[in-house]
Amino acid sequence: MGDDWDLVSKLRAEELNAEKKPEVTEAELRFSLKTFCPLDGKYWKKTKVLSPYLSAEAEWRAFAYVQRILLETRVDFGKAEKRHLDELDVAIEKFDPLNAALLEDDKRLMHDQLAVLEELGRHMSAETKALLHPGTTSYDVVDTARAYLFKKAWKEIIRPAVVNSIEKLCSLAENSSGFLQVGRTHLQNTSPVPLTTTLAGYAARLAKEVNYCDKAFEALRGKVSGINGTGASIDMVVGEGKSLEFEKAVLAKLGLEPDYTATQIVQKEQLVHLGDSLITMMLVLGDFSNDIRMLYSSAIGEVTSRDNKERLGGSSADAMKNNPIQYENIGGNVSVVLSGMMVLYSAVASDFQRDLRNSVMLRYQPQMMMVGCYESFDRLNKALVNLSVNEDKMSANLQKIRDNPSEAMVAILRGKGWVHSKYGGGHDFVKKMGQKVQKDGGKLIDFAMEDEEFRAVYERLSENKQKILHGQLELYIGSALERADINIKYAREVALK
């Protein structure tokens, strides 16, 4: 039994498999246990797909890539030769992010972009090296590289995970059209809703937030305008009066547009909008997860997870508990991601053309918010595959409303404009009948039918309305199914963009 639990000895076979990219060493795994962020320590397997976009290594490589685009555009402007670009391409192949990081800490440099230049410079001629960083300042590179990486991370990793969740919700909604569940307002049971309507509504709500995120990420800006954002230093390199044209050409190759309000830095308001969009999407996800969590509870029990039910052991104390683990983790992640907004709000401020305060802040956010968002939807995608409806429990919970369809009775009587001679309007009459139900037990319609005036109005009702009052609540869902179809169609249109 002891050998079965010796997982470290199996790392060579399981984690270092050459087919897995990137490969993971035992040393790296042991280092992960010393990190501060649980996304790096405990949950790195879930989030490593974002490493090529949001890690320190990703930034070093992006800084070098931006230098390449700058030189390529300089060639386009006739201010460098193709051979210089070819030489840089060879240097980038040899570029070592670790050496760049070590160079940044060297007392001779103490600067990230100077470290990039020196690391590239080890693999090229002094002539080509002198053509790099053409009138640019460090944050022409940093802000531009991050905007480039953030957009790619959203489009290539995070958005597909969200879309996967939306598609799964749409499929679940389509397969749940036969399930009618108790409606719940103020945590009190009331007239029913089709489960398909609930699921489709969440799919559409998430899809709307994807649209906002698309716009927020697309609106990220870069800059190639020099130390104070005037473009003066760029003009000195590429030709007087050409700085605007050069900036636009460089950024277009990176899929970005210029921030013409930039000083030494790109202004940070757009990161606030990005963060707000991610947070709103996470809040919708949290709302869904909490609803599922409560439906999962012992008191309601209308849904479960097939894998948890088979495995059990969600509690270290009670071996038979079937806990809503994934949905509670997602709910907790919402607050963690939300906490990043204070950093983004604070990052908007900068004394005059630049200070280092927001440089420090933006080492953390929105990167961690993006990772937390992805990790949450990754959990959801695994959980939705195993989401199972307890039809018997859902039916049993609804039976109480079938026996006492009080809201439906009020609506039907209001539709008739009916007024009872003693009790008043339909709402007051139903309230009085409801008091009798609570006192003596039984069905609402039986007590109501004892009243002569009610029997008279009942006889004038359509057959469907009479059936509703007798508990056939499948007839009392209005346009819910059509609304579900509208939401599914919309959600899928967004997902297919």
C-alpha positions, 0 to 999 in steps of 0.5 A, a space after each residue: 500500500 505504501 508504494 501506491 502512495 509514493 507519487 514522487 517516484 513516479 514523476 519520471 514516468 507521469 510528469 516528465 513524459 516527453 509527449 507533455 509540453 512543456 516538460 516538468 521536472 521534479 525540481 520545478 515541482 518542489 519549487 512550486 511548493 515554496 511559492 506564495 500563490 496557490 495558483 502556482 503551488 497547488 493548482 499549477 496543473 489547472 493553470 499552466 496553460 496560461 504560463 506562455 501568456 502571463 508568467 515572468 518567462 512569457 513577459 521576457 519573451 514578449 519584451 524580446 519580441 516587441 524589440 523584433 517588431 520595432 526593428 522590423 518596422 525600422 527596416 520598413 522605414 529604411 532605417 535598418 537593413 534586413 540583415 539586421 533583422 535576420 541577425 536579431 531573429 537568430 538572437 531571439 532563438 538563443 534568448 534565455 529568459 533566465 539569463 535576462 532575469 539574472 541580468 536584471 538583478 545585476 548591479 551593473 543594470 538593475 533594469 528589465 529592458 536593459 537586461 533584455 538588450 544585453 541578453 539579446 546583445 550576447 548573440 548579435 553584433 554591436 552594430 545590430 544591437 545599437 539599432 534596438 530600442 529606437 528612441 523608446 522607453 521601457 514602458 513602450 515595451 512593457 505596456 505594449 507587450 502586456 497588452 499583446 499578451 493579455 489579448 492573446 490569453 483572452 482569445 486563445 485560452 480564457 475565452 474558449 474556456 468560458 465558451 465551453 461552459 456556455 455551450 455545456 449550459 446550452 446543451 444541459 438546458 436543451 436536455 432539461 426541457 422536461 424538468 419542472 422545478 419549484 420557483 424560489 423567490 426570497 428563498 420561499 417556494 412559489 410557482 414553477 419554472 422549467 429547469 431549461 429556462 434557468 440554465 438557458 438564462 445563465 448561459 445567456 447572462 454569461 454570453 453577454 459578459 463575454 461580449 463585454 470582455 471581448 470589447 474590453 480586451 480589444 480596447 487594450 492599447 500600446 504605445 511607441 511614443 518615447 519617454 514623455 509620450 511626445 514622440 520626439 525621441 522616435 522622430 530622432 530615429 525614424 525621421 522627423 514627423 514620422 513618429 505617429 506613423 511609426 507607432 501605428 505601424 509597430 502596434 498594428 503588427 501586434 494587433 494593437 492601436 496607439 494610446 494617444 493619451 499616453 505619457 511615459 506609460 499607457 493610461 490604465 483606465 482600460 485595465 479597469 474596464 477589463 477588470 470590471 468585465 472579468 469581475 461581472 462575468 465572475 459574479 454571474 458565474 458565482 450566482 450560478 454556482 451558488 444556486 447549484 450549491 443550494 439545489 445540491 443541499 440536503 434540504 433541496 437535493 434536486 441536483 448532484 454530481 455523478 462523480 462525487 456521488 460515486 466517489 463520496 468522501 468529499 468530507 474528511 470526517 463524514 465518509 458519506 457526504 457528497 459535497 458540492 466541492 467545485 461550486 463552492 470553490 468557484 464561489 470562493 474564487 469570485 471574492 479572490 478575483 474581485 479583490 484585484 479590482 482595488 489594485 486596478 483602480 489604484 493603478 489609474 493614478 500616476 504623478 505627471 508623466 510617470 511614477 513607479 507606484 502603478 508599475 509595482 501594482 501591475 506586476 500582480 493585476 490583472 494577471 492574477 484576476 485572469 488566471 482566477 477567472 480561467 481556473 473557475 471556468 475550468 472547474 465549471 467545465 469539469 463539474 457540468 459534465 457530471 451535473 445530474 438532476 434528481 427528478 424524483 426530488 424535484 417532483 416531490 418539492 414541486 408537489 407542495 406547489 401543485 397542491 397549493 398553487 396560490 400565486 397562479 390562483 391570484 393571477 387567474 382571479 385578477 384576470 377575471 377582475 373578480 371581487 369577493 363580497 366578503 373577502 375583497 379581491 382575489 389576492 385577499 380571498 386566496 390569502 384567507 383560503 391559504 390560512 385555512 390550508 395552513 391550519 387544517 391541511 389539505 389542498 387550496 382548491 378544495 377549500 376554495 371550492 367550498 365557497 359559493 362565489 368562488 365556485 361561480 367564477 370557477 365554472 366560467 374559467 377555461 379548462 386549462 385554468 381549471 387544470 392549473 388550479 388543480 395542480 397541472 402546473 405544466 400549463 402555467 409556465 407562460 412563454 418560459 420555453 420560448 424565452 429559453 430558446 431565445 437565450 440559447 440561440 443568443 448564447 450560441 451566437 456569442 460563442 461562435 464569434 
